[in-house]
Amino acid sequence: MDQITHQVRLANWTKIIEQCSNRPQGTTVKQWLMENGINEKSYYYWLRRVRQNAYSGMAIELPAVTTPAGQPAVAFAEIPVPERTNASLKADAMISTGSFVIGISNSISDGLLAKLLKVIDHAR
């Protein structure tokens, strides 16, 4: 397919896709395509092509990074995290082994408890 034919078809399908996007509320894409005699596979093929064309036309420019001489282009900074206390949590049972203690409430699911016990057993 030559470039001009492709551009004409792309423009035509762009209009069809816009019309489908503005279909009546409650009408599915599949229903709209059937009502308008449009092949569903062709629609999705051209939808992908239209999107690719729109994406390639977008000019995304990242700002230039300037750094003083001798400085790295990327720097990391440590962000202090305040210590959390879970004073509002009340454990109904405690598991203590080695250097850690785990508090468990009565609302724990059977699956989570089984996984927790498996991990504890593996860690010993």
Disulfide bonds with the S-S distance in Angstrom:
none
